[in-house]
Structure formats: C-alpha cells, structure tokens
Amino acid sequence: MDNQSSIENRQSKIVFITGVAGGIGRATVVHFAEKGWRVVGVDRLPFGADFPANGLFIQSDISDPAALEAIFNQARAFTDKLDALVNNAAMQIAKPILDTSVEEWDAVMASNLRSVFLAAKLAYPLFKAAGGGAIVNVSSVHAVQTSANIAAYAASKGGMLALTRGMAIEFAKDGIRVNAILPGAVDTPMLRAGLNRGHVSGDDVHKRLENLARKTVNGRVGKPEEIAHAIYFLADETQSSFMTGQAMIVDGGATARLSTE
C-alpha cells in the first residue's frame, strides 16, 4: 500500500461487500460510496467499469475457502483496517428436497453459510486494527417463513441467523457488532429467476411479479436500494450502535400477515 492510499484508508471508513454484481450488492456498493466509504467488493461475476474508483473489486468465488483467503490477502494489501463487512453473496437452488442432490446442497451451504463463517474469521484482524466495527449478514425471510422447493436456501439462511447470534456474543468484547437483515421479495435477478418454482401464479415474469406484490402489506416488491439503506443502517455506528445479534426483517410487511387470511 503506498503512502497516499494509507492516508486515505485512515481517513475513510472501509466496507467489504460480497456478491456485489447482483441487485442488492450493487445497490449497496453505490450507497456506501455515496456516504463516503471506500468499498472492497467481491463477486464471481464481473462488476463492470463503474465500480468506485477509490475502491477495490476482486472477481473470485467466496464459496472456495482457498479463494476466500486469497481475496482477503488482496484486501489486506489495499487496507490495513475494516469498519464493516457485508456478507451478501448467495446462491439459490429452487428444487424440491427429493430432487436436490448432495452436491447442490453442499454448494448452497458453501456459498451462503460457510463463506460467512470464514469471512468473519479472515476479517477479524482488520476489525481489531480499526478498534471495532460491524458485520451485516444478509439473510432472508426464508429463514423464518418459507415455501416449497427452496429448502436448501432456506436452511442456509436460517443457519446464518444462528451464526449471527454466535458471532455477536463472541465478538462483542472487541467492539464488533453483528446483525442480520432479512429481505423479503426484492426485484433482483435472483428473485426473477426463482419465479418459476410454482409459489406464485402468472403466465409471464411481469404477471408473477404483480401477483407477488399483492402478497405484501405494502402491495409491491422491494427495490434493491431500499435494502441497501437498511444494510447501511446496521453497519453505521451512529445509527445502530446499541444493536447486535438481531434479525431485522425488511419485507413490505409480508411476514406480518397470516397466511390463512
């Protein structure tokens, strides 16, 4: 790291975000950058030319432990501290349990759960150097209310909630807060790709989105930017300093309504 980068890192807050090429991840990068944070972003897919110029994008696969260690080696060359870690990357297998292979189950767990455990361990020294910080684990409403043909994803997101509580307890002594956000139906490529698993009616994706929107109290699906704002709330020490070990649902009220009504 050169002297100029070292000065910038000391003056700016640094956030590490996984899964930045997707809908929520991309919106989160933009929001943190607008708030003056420097962003280290990771995704197995390319982000494009508009990643923040004062940040670092790494194209790699966080589900591979060796690759994740290499990712953090690059991050440590870029910054000597970390103020927030957003574990956002995820994969979804939309299949019945009986049709889900062991390989598919393991791939979901490696991407959605094991990577969170390993990223926290690898980020820990950078948090210590910063004197504390915040971890935001992007779970899902499927951790608390789910449907057919998405069991592996739901299990991984439920496990993330338990891991969030464990991290919050163990990391509190170091000034590291750990919370989870549980998005509901948000208009992302992952949501659209999963609309064919039979949980919502409609002849095409637009009709299915409309019917899905009717299931929320607000009468619409969420925007990635709305989840990014909630993630920032949990990461920013001035806004959520007394929150740790919590699961915050952001779903347009969908889980507030009885399914029988």
C-alpha positions in Angstrom: 0.0 0.0 0.0 1.5 3.4 -1.0 1.6 6.4 1.4 -1.3 8.1 -0.3 -3.6 5.0 -0.1 -2.5 4.6 3.6 -3.6 8.2 4.3 -6.9 7.7 2.5 -7.7 4.5 4.4 -7.0 6.1 7.7 -9.3 9.0 6.9 -12.1 6.9 5.3 -14.3 4.1 6.5 -13.8 0.8 4.7 -16.5 -1.7 3.9 -16.0 -5.2 2.4 -19.1 -6.4 0.5 -19.6 -9.8 -1.1 -21.9 -10.5 -4.0 -21.6 -7.0 -5.4 -22.6 -7.8 -9.0 -26.2 -8.7 -8.0 -29.1 -6.4 -7.4 -28.8 -5.8 -3.7 -25.0 -6.0 -3.7 -24.6 -3.4 -6.5 -27.1 -1.0 -4.8 -25.1 -1.4 -1.5 -21.8 -0.6 -3.2 -23.4 2.6 -4.6 -25.0 3.6 -1.3 -21.8 3.2 0.8 -19.7 5.0 -1.8 -22.2 7.9 -1.7 -21.8 8.0 2.0 -18.0 8.4 1.6 -17.0 4.9 2.4 -14.3 3.1 0.4 -15.5 -0.2 -0.9 -13.8 -3.6 -1.3 -16.2 -5.7 -3.4 -16.2 -9.3 -4.4 -18.2 -11.4 -6.9 -17.7 -14.4 -9.1 -19.1 -12.3 -12.0 -17.6 -9.1 -13.3 -19.0 -5.8 -11.9 -18.3 -3.5 -14.8 -16.4 -0.3 -15.3 -18.4 1.7 -12.8 -17.0 0.3 -9.6 -15.9 3.2 -7.3 -12.5 4.4 -8.4 -11.2 4.7 -4.9 -12.2 1.1 -4.1 -11.1 -2.4 -5.0 -13.1 -5.0 -6.9 -12.0 -8.6 -6.8 -13.5 -11.2 -9.2 -13.4 -14.5 -7.3 -15.6 -17.2 -5.7 -16.2 -16.8 -2.0 -17.5 -20.4 -1.7 -13.9 -21.7 -2.2 -12.0 -21.4 1.1 -8.6 -21.1 -0.6 -10.0 -18.4 -2.9 -11.6 -16.5 0.0 -8.2 -16.5 1.8 -6.6 -15.1 -1.4 -9.4 -12.5 -1.5 -8.5 -11.3 2.0 -4.8 -11.2 1.1 -5.7 -8.8 -1.6 -7.9 -6.8 0.7 -5.1 -6.5 3.3 -2.8 -5.2 0.6 -5.4 -2.5 -0.1 -6.3 -1.6 3.5 -4.9 -2.1 7.0 -8.4 -1.9 8.7 -12.0 -2.7 8.1 -15.0 -0.9 9.5 -17.8 -3.1 8.1 -18.3 -6.5 6.5 -21.5 -7.2 4.5 -21.9 -10.9 3.8 -24.4 -10.5 0.9 -23.3 -13.2 -1.7 -25.7 -16.1 -2.1 -26.8 -18.8 -4.5 -30.3 -20.3 -4.7 -31.3 -23.8 -5.7 -35.0 -23.9 -6.5 -35.9 -27.6 -6.3 -37.9 -30.0 -4.2 -35.9 -31.6 -1.4 -36.2 -35.0 -3.1 -34.7 -33.7 -6.3 -31.9 -31.8 -4.6 -28.5 -33.6 -4.9 -25.9 -33.7 -2.2 -23.6 -31.6 -4.5 -26.3 -28.9 -4.9 -27.0 -28.9 -1.1 -23.3 -28.5 -0.4 -22.8 -25.8 -3.0 -25.6 -23.7 -1.3 -24.1 -24.1 2.1 -20.6 -23.3 0.9 -21.8 -20.1 -0.7 -24.4 -18.9 1.7 -23.2 -20.1 5.1 -19.6 -21.4 5.2 -18.4 -18.3 3.5 -19.9 -16.1 6.2 -18.1 -18.1 8.9 -14.8 -17.9 7.1 -15.1 -14.2 6.1 -15.7 -13.2 9.7 -12.5 -15.1 10.8 -10.5 -13.5 8.0 -11.9 -10.0 8.6 -11.3 -10.2 12.4 -7.7 -8.9 12.4 -8.8 -5.9 10.2 -11.6 -5.1 12.6 -9.2 -5.3 15.5 -7.0 -2.8 13.7 -9.9 -0.5 13.4 -10.9 -0.8 17.0 -14.2 -2.5 16.2 -16.9 -2.3 13.5 -20.0 -4.1 12.2 -20.8 -7.3 10.4 -24.1 -7.3 8.5 -25.2 -10.8 7.3 -27.8 -10.7 4.5 -30.2 -13.5 5.4 -33.7 -13.8 4.0 -37.4 -14.0 5.1 -37.0 -17.7 4.1 -35.1 -18.1 7.4 -38.3 -17.6 9.3 -41.2 -18.2 6.8 -40.6 -20.3 3.7 -42.3 -22.2 0.9 -41.9 -25.3 -1.2 -38.9 -26.1 -3.4 -36.4 -23.8 -1.8 -35.3 -25.8 1.3 -31.6 -25.7 0.8 -31.6 -21.9 0.5 -34.0 -21.5 3.5 -31.8 -23.8 5.6 -28.6 -21.8 4.8 -30.3 -18.5 5.6 -31.7 -19.9 8.9 -28.2 -21.1 9.8 -27.0 -17.6 9.2 -29.3 -16.3 11.9 -27.8 -18.7 14.5 -24.3 -17.8 13.3 -25.2 -14.1 13.6 -26.1 -14.6 17.3 -23.0 -16.6 18.0 -20.7 -14.0 16.3 -22.4 -11.2 18.2 -21.7 -12.9 21.5 -18.1 -13.8 20.8 -17.1 -10.6 19.1 -18.7 -8.1 21.4 -15.6 -7.8 23.6 -13.8 -6.4 20.6 -16.4 -3.8 19.7 -17.7 -5.7 16.7 -21.5 -5.7 16.3 -23.1 -8.4 14.3 -26.6 -8.2 12.9 -28.7 -9.9 10.1 -31.0 -8.3 7.6 -33.9 -10.5 6.2 -35.1 -9.1 2.9 -38.4 -10.2 1.5 -39.4 -10.0 -2.1 -37.0 -7.6 -3.8 -36.8 -7.1 -7.6 -33.4 -8.7 -8.3 -32.2 -11.1 -10.9 -32.3 -13.9 -8.3 -35.9 -13.2 -7.5 -36.9 -13.2 -11.1 -35.0 -16.4 -11.8 -36.9 -18.1 -8.9 -40.4 -17.0 -10.0 -40.9 -20.3 -12.0 -40.9 -22.6 -8.9 -44.7 -22.5 -8.6 -45.2 -20.4 -5.5 -46.8 -17.5 -7.4 -49.2 -17.6 -10.4 -48.9 -15.8 -13.7 -48.2 -16.6 -17.3 -45.0 -14.5 -17.5 -42.5 -12.8 -15.2 -44.3 -9.5 -15.1 -47.6 -11.0 -14.1 -45.9 -13.1 -11.5 -44.2 -10.0 -10.1 -47.6 -8.3 -9.9 -49.1 -11.3 -8.1 -46.2 -11.5 -5.7 -46.5 -7.8 -4.9 -50.1 -8.4 -3.8 -48.9 -10.7 -1.1 -47.1 -7.9 0.7 -48.9 -5.5 3.0 -47.3 -2.6 1.1 -48.7 -4.0 -2.2 -45.3 -4.0 -4.0 -42.0 -5.8 -4.2 -39.0 -4.0 -2.7 -36.2 -2.2 -4.5 -32.5 -3.1 -4.1 -31.8 0.4 -2.9 -34.2 0.0 0.0 -32.3 -3.0 1.2 -29.0 -1.2 0.8 -30.3 1.6 3.0 -31.2 -0.9 5.7 -27.8 -2.6 5.4 -26.2 0.8 5.9 -28.3 1.5 9.0 -26.9 -1.7 10.6 -23.4 -1.0 9.5 -23.2 2.6 10.6 -22.1 3.0 14.2 -24.0 6.3 14.6 -27.4 4.8 13.7 -27.4 1.3 15.3 -24.7 1.4 18.0 -26.9 -0.5 20.5 -28.0 -3.3 18.1 -26.2 -6.6 18.0 -27.2 -10.2 17.5 -30.5 -9.1 15.9 -32.5 -10.1 12.8 -34.2 -7.2 11.1 -36.9 -8.1 8.6 -37.4 -5.8 5.6 -40.2 -7.3 3.6 -43.0 -4.8 3.0 -45.0 -6.5 5.8 -45.3 -9.8 4.1 -44.5 -11.9 7.2 -46.9 -9.8 9.3 -49.9 -11.2 7.6 -51.4 -14.6 8.5 -51.1 -17.0 5.5 -54.7 -18.2 6.3 -56.2 -14.8 5.7 
